[in-house]
């Protein structure tokens, strides 16, 4: 079965809070005092809506976040103009939502248009421009263009190294995601080298644990499950010192331990642990959250490997139904689940009745 959500990014989101802009002022117009007050109120409401959209997105409510962002863009376009940096903030975040919902071509098109507007207003190395380039690289990777993604990530990394320094969190994020692309291209040694560079500069405990987790992921992807599991246990012990239990990151590490244990022959123990993780994910995050769905999907994958195809099919049917409602029928994760469900049914000798 294919893995859902294979991104190794553990350094937070791509969102920004719309801050006081240093960009050109909004279009001048002969406004009455009441009109200016009305515009200021509208823009303040848009800022609140932008922040709300970020919260919704982090909760997995991407449809509601998208609707909120469209309202924000409409208000900012009306009062500030389509290419104003604050409008571009929202346009960028809307494109990221489209990417998260599997609309990769739309996301690429909108990010390219946003990037052109930002460069015209802000120059080639403004923080907003580099962020949009970073997001574009992630979309290119999702579209299956790793070489192009690598080239863009390297441009961003070079600029951030010069402007921010090697230890800045944005620089580390870019280096981390460059490692993702390198790993997907089979350049495991180079990817590990980049991740160990991240580990050497990171000072925040979450970033350190994220880099260690990504190195463990590389070990697992290369088939070295024993070393990967050892590293996952070390990470789990460290996480327990700084995170409440249960916490999504703790559960994610326990999921990795279960998968590594399964591939070392501890089948029933690993299935029981992963079943518990999936249940706790649903309780903590909600049944429709992408992390919960990924945990259920991974459980189905292990059940299938254990030749418990009927149990796997039942879980996949649940995941597929929820994904169709929350992500849409054409999202990459929904399509992956559809393929896995078809395979599960064929393995049991059933006809494929999925439309």
C-alpha positions as CSV (number, residue, x, y, z in Angstrom):
1,X,0.0,0.0,0.0
2,X,1.1,3.6,-0.6
3,X,1.9,5.8,2.3
4,X,-0.3,8.8,3.0
5,X,1.2,12.1,3.8
6,X,4.9,11.3,3.1
7,X,6.2,14.8,3.8
8,X,9.0,14.9,6.3
9,X,8.3,18.5,7.4
10,X,8.3,18.8,11.2
11,X,9.0,22.5,11.4
12,X,5.5,24.0,11.5
13,X,3.2,25.5,8.8
14,X,3.6,27.8,5.9
15,X,1.1,30.3,7.2
16,X,1.8,33.8,8.1
17,X,-0.2,36.3,10.2
18,X,-0.9,39.4,8.2
19,X,1.3,42.0,9.9
20,X,1.8,45.7,9.4
21,X,2.9,46.0,5.8
22,X,6.0,48.0,4.6
23,X,4.6,47.8,1.1
24,X,3.2,50.7,-0.9
25,X,0.1,52.2,0.6
26,X,-3.4,51.3,-0.7
27,X,-4.8,53.1,-3.7
28,X,-5.7,56.7,-2.8
29,X,-9.3,57.8,-3.2
30,X,-11.5,60.6,-2.2
31,X,-13.1,59.0,0.7
32,X,-15.3,60.5,3.4
33,X,-14.3,59.9,7.0
34,X,-17.1,57.4,7.3
35,X,-15.9,55.6,4.3
36,X,-12.3,55.4,5.7
37,X,-13.7,54.1,8.9
38,X,-15.7,51.5,7.1
39,X,-12.7,50.4,5.1
40,X,-10.6,50.1,8.2
41,X,-13.2,48.0,9.9
42,X,-13.5,45.7,6.8
43,X,-9.7,45.3,6.7
44,X,-9.5,44.6,10.5
45,X,-12.3,41.9,10.0
46,X,-10.3,40.5,7.1
47,X,-7.2,40.2,9.4
48,X,-9.3,38.3,11.9
49,X,-10.7,36.1,9.2
50,X,-7.2,35.3,8.0
51,X,-6.1,34.3,11.4
52,X,-9.3,32.1,11.8
53,X,-8.5,30.4,8.5
54,X,-5.1,29.4,9.8
55,X,-6.7,27.9,12.9
56,X,-9.2,26.0,10.9
57,X,-6.6,24.7,8.5
58,X,-4.5,23.4,11.4
59,X,-7.5,21.6,12.8
60,X,-7.9,19.9,9.4
61,X,-11.0,22.0,8.5
62,X,-9.6,22.9,5.1
63,X,-12.9,23.5,3.4
64,X,-13.9,26.1,6.0
65,X,-10.4,27.6,5.9
66,X,-10.7,28.0,2.1
67,X,-14.1,29.7,2.3
68,X,-12.7,32.1,4.9
69,X,-9.7,32.9,2.8
70,X,-11.8,33.7,-0.2
71,X,-13.7,36.2,1.8
72,X,-10.4,37.8,3.0
73,X,-9.1,38.1,-0.5
74,X,-12.3,39.7,-1.7
75,X,-12.1,42.4,1.0
76,X,-8.4,43.1,0.5
77,X,-8.7,43.2,-3.3
78,X,-11.5,45.7,-2.9
79,X,-9.7,48.0,-0.5
80,X,-6.0,47.4,-1.3
81,X,-5.8,45.9,-4.7
82,X,-5.2,42.5,-6.1
83,X,-1.4,42.7,-6.0
84,X,-1.0,44.4,-2.6
85,X,1.3,42.3,-0.3
86,X,-1.5,41.8,2.2
87,X,-3.7,40.4,-0.5
88,X,-0.8,38.3,-1.7
89,X,-0.5,36.9,1.8
90,X,-4.0,35.5,1.6
91,X,-3.6,34.4,-2.1
92,X,-0.5,32.4,-1.0
93,X,-2.3,30.7,1.9
94,X,-5.3,29.9,-0.4
95,X,-2.9,28.2,-2.8
96,X,-1.4,26.2,0.1
97,X,-5.0,25.1,1.0
98,X,-5.5,24.0,-2.6
99,X,-2.3,22.0,-2.4
100,X,-3.3,20.4,0.9
101,X,-6.6,19.4,-0.7
102,X,-4.9,17.8,-3.7
103,X,-5.5,20.5,-6.3
104,X,-1.9,20.6,-7.3
105,X,-2.2,22.3,-10.7
106,X,-4.4,25.0,-9.3
107,X,-2.0,25.6,-6.4
108,X,1.0,25.9,-8.8
109,X,-0.8,28.3,-11.1
110,X,-1.9,30.5,-8.2
111,X,1.5,30.5,-6.5
112,X,3.3,31.5,-9.8
113,X,0.8,34.4,-10.2
114,X,1.3,35.4,-6.6
115,X,5.1,35.2,-6.9
116,X,5.1,37.5,-10.0
117,X,3.0,40.1,-8.1
118,X,5.2,39.9,-5.0
119,X,8.4,40.2,-7.0
120,X,7.1,43.3,-8.7
121,X,6.1,44.9,-5.3
122,X,8.8,43.6,-3.0
123,X,11.9,42.5,-5.0
124,X,13.4,39.0,-5.5
125,X,14.6,38.3,-1.9
126,X,11.8,39.6,0.3
127,X,10.7,37.1,3.0
128,X,7.3,36.8,1.4
129,X,8.8,36.1,-2.0
130,X,11.0,33.4,-0.5
131,X,8.1,31.8,1.3
132,X,6.0,31.6,-1.9
133,X,9.0,30.1,-3.7
134,X,9.3,27.6,-0.8
135,X,5.6,26.7,-1.2
136,X,5.9,26.4,-4.9
137,X,8.8,23.9,-4.5
138,X,6.6,21.7,-2.3
139,X,3.8,21.8,-4.9
140,X,6.2,20.9,-7.6
141,X,7.3,17.9,-5.5
142,X,3.7,16.8,-5.1
143,X,3.2,17.1,-8.8
144,X,6.0,14.6,-9.4
145,X,8.7,17.1,-10.4
146,X,11.4,16.5,-7.8
147,X,14.3,17.9,-9.9
148,X,12.4,21.2,-10.3
149,X,11.5,21.2,-6.7
150,X,15.1,20.6,-5.7
151,X,16.3,23.6,-7.8
152,X,13.8,26.0,-6.2
153,X,14.5,24.7,-2.7
154,X,18.2,25.3,-3.4
155,X,17.5,28.9,-4.5
156,X,15.5,29.6,-1.4
157,X,18.1,27.9,0.8
158,X,20.9,30.0,-0.7
159,X,19.0,33.2,-0.1
160,X,17.9,32.4,3.4
161,X,21.5,31.3,4.4
162,X,22.7,34.7,3.3
163,X,19.9,36.8,4.7
164,X,19.0,34.9,7.8
165,X,22.0,32.7,8.6
166,X,22.3,28.9,8.8
167,X,20.6,28.5,12.2
168,X,17.4,30.5,11.5
169,X,14.3,28.4,11.7
170,X,13.2,29.3,8.1
171,X,16.6,28.2,6.8
172,X,16.3,24.9,8.7
173,X,12.8,24.4,7.3
174,X,14.1,24.8,3.8
175,X,17.0,22.5,4.4
176,X,14.6,19.9,5.9
177,X,12.3,20.0,2.9
178,X,15.2,19.8,0.5
179,X,16.1,16.6,2.3
180,X,12.6,15.3,1.6
181,X,13.1,15.8,-2.1
182,X,16.5,14.3,-2.1
183,X,15.2,11.2,-0.2
184,X,12.4,10.8,-2.7
185,X,14.9,10.9,-5.6
186,X,16.9,8.1,-3.9
187,X,19.7,10.3,-2.7
188,X,19.5,9.0,0.9
189,X,23.1,9.8,1.9
190,X,22.8,13.4,0.8
191,X,19.4,13.7,2.5
192,X,20.8,12.4,5.7
193,X,23.7,14.8,5.5
194,X,21.2,17.7,5.1
195,X,19.1,16.5,8.1
196,X,22.2,16.2,10.3
197,X,23.1,19.7,9.4
198,X,19.6,20.8,10.6
199,X,20.2,18.8,13.7
200,X,23.5,20.5,14.3
201,X,22.0,24.0,14.1
202,X,18.6,23.4,15.7
203,X,18.1,24.7,19.3
204,X,14.4,24.4,19.7
205,X,13.5,21.1,21.2
206,X,10.7,20.5,18.7
207,X,13.1,21.1,15.8
208,X,15.7,18.8,17.2
209,X,13.2,16.0,17.7
210,X,11.8,16.7,14.2
211,X,15.3,16.3,12.6
212,X,15.9,13.1,14.6
213,X,12.5,11.8,13.5
214,X,13.3,12.5,9.9
215,X,16.7,10.7,10.1
216,X,14.9,7.7,11.7
217,X,12.4,7.9,8.8
218,X,15.3,7.6,6.4
219,X,16.6,4.6,8.2
220,X,13.2,2.9,8.0
221,X,12.8,3.7,4.3
222,X,16.2,2.1,3.7
223,X,15.0,-1.1,5.5
224,X,17.1,-0.6,8.7
225,X,14.1,-1.0,10.9
226,X,16.1,-2.0,14.0
227,X,18.1,1.3,14.1
228,X,15.0,3.2,13.1
229,X,13.0,1.7,16.0
230,X,15.8,2.4,18.5
231,X,15.8,6.1,17.4
232,X,12.0,6.3,17.6
233,X,12.1,5.0,21.2
234,X,14.7,7.7,22.0
235,X,12.5,10.3,20.4
236,X,9.5,9.1,22.3
237,X,11.3,9.3,25.7
238,X,12.4,12.9,24.9
239,X,8.9,13.9,23.7
240,X,7.4,12.7,27.0
241,X,9.6,15.2,28.8
242,X,8.1,18.2,26.9
243,X,4.6,17.1,25.6
244,X,1.4,16.2,27.4
245,X,0.2,12.6,27.0
246,X,-1.7,12.0,24.7
247,X,-0.3,14.4,22.1
248,X,-0.5,14.0,18.3
249,X,3.3,14.0,18.1
250,X,3.6,11.3,20.8
251,X,1.1,9.2,18.9
252,X,2.9,9.8,15.6
253,X,6.1,8.4,17.1
254,X,4.3,5.4,18.6
255,X,2.8,4.8,15.1
256,X,6.3,4.7,13.7
257,X,7.4,2.3,16.5
258,X,4.5,0.0,15.6
259,X,5.4,0.0,11.9
260,X,9.1,-0.6,12.5
261,X,8.2,-3.5,15.0
262,X,5.9,-5.1,12.5
263,X,8.6,-5.2,9.8
264,X,10.9,-7.0,12.4
265,X,8.3,-9.8,12.9
266,X,6.4,-8.6,16.0
267,X,3.1,-8.7,14.1
268,X,0.4,-8.9,16.7
269,X,2.1,-6.6,19.2
270,X,2.5,-4.0,16.5
271,X,-1.0,-4.3,15.2
272,X,-2.4,-3.8,18.7
273,X,-0.2,-0.7,19.2
274,X,-1.2,0.8,15.9
275,X,-4.9,0.1,16.6
276,X,-4.6,2.0,19.9
277,X,-2.8,4.9,18.2
278,X,-5.5,5.2,15.5
279,X,-8.2,5.2,18.2
280,X,-6.4,7.8,20.3
281,X,-5.8,10.0,17.2
282,X,-9.5,10.0,16.6
283,X,-10.2,11.0,20.2
284,X,-7.6,13.7,20.3
285,X,-7.9,15.2,16.8
286,X,-11.3,13.9,15.5
287,X,-12.1,11.1,13.1
288,X,-11.9,13.3,10.0
289,X,-8.4,14.8,10.7
290,X,-5.8,13.8,8.2
291,X,-3.5,12.4,10.9
292,X,-6.3,10.1,12.1
293,X,-7.1,9.0,8.6
294,X,-3.4,8.3,8.0
295,X,-3.1,6.2,11.1
296,X,-6.2,4.1,10.1
297,X,-4.8,3.8,6.6
298,X,-1.4,2.6,7.9
299,X,-3.2,0.1,10.1
300,X,-5.0,-1.3,7.1
301,X,-1.7,-1.6,5.3
302,X,-0.2,-3.7,8.0
303,X,-3.4,-5.8,8.3
304,X,-3.1,-6.4,4.5
305,X,0.5,-7.5,4.9
306,X,-0.6,-9.9,7.6
307,X,-3.1,-11.3,5.1
308,X,-6.1,-10.1,7.2
309,X,-7.6,-8.6,4.0
310,X,-11.2,-8.5,5.3
311,X,-10.2,-6.4,8.3
312,X,-8.1,-4.2,6.1
313,X,-11.0,-3.6,3.7
314,X,-13.3,-2.6,6.5
315,X,-10.9,0.1,7.6
316,X,-10.2,1.3,4.1
317,X,-13.9,1.7,3.4
318,X,-14.2,3.9,6.4
319,X,-11.1,6.0,5.4
320,X,-12.3,6.3,1.8
321,X,-15.8,7.5,2.9
322,X,-14.4,10.2,5.2
323,X,-11.8,11.3,2.7
324,X,-14.4,11.8,0.0
325,X,-16.3,14.1,2.3
326,X,-13.4,16.0,3.8
327,X,-10.8,16.0,1.0
328,X,-12.8,15.4,-2.1
329,X,-12.7,12.5,-4.6
330,X,-9.7,13.7,-6.5
331,X,-7.3,14.4,-3.6
332,X,-4.1,12.4,-3.8
333,X,-4.8,10.6,-0.4
334,X,-8.4,9.7,-1.5
335,X,-7.1,8.3,-4.8
336,X,-4.4,6.3,-2.9
337,X,-7.1,4.8,-0.6
338,X,-9.3,4.0,-3.6
339,X,-6.4,2.1,-5.2
340,X,-5.7,0.2,-2.0
341,X,-9.3,-0.7,-1.5
342,X,-9.5,-2.0,-5.0
343,X,-6.4,-4.1,-4.4
344,X,-7.8,-5.4,-1.1
345,X,-11.0,-6.6,-2.8
346,X,-9.1,-8.3,-5.7
347,X,-7.0,-10.1,-3.1
348,X,-10.2,-11.5,-1.6
349,X,-11.5,-12.5,-5.0
350,X,-14.3,-9.9,-5.1
351,X,-15.3,-7.8,-8.0
352,X,-14.3,-4.2,-8.0
353,X,-17.6,-2.2,-7.7
354,X,-15.9,1.2,-7.0
355,X,-17.0,3.9,-9.5
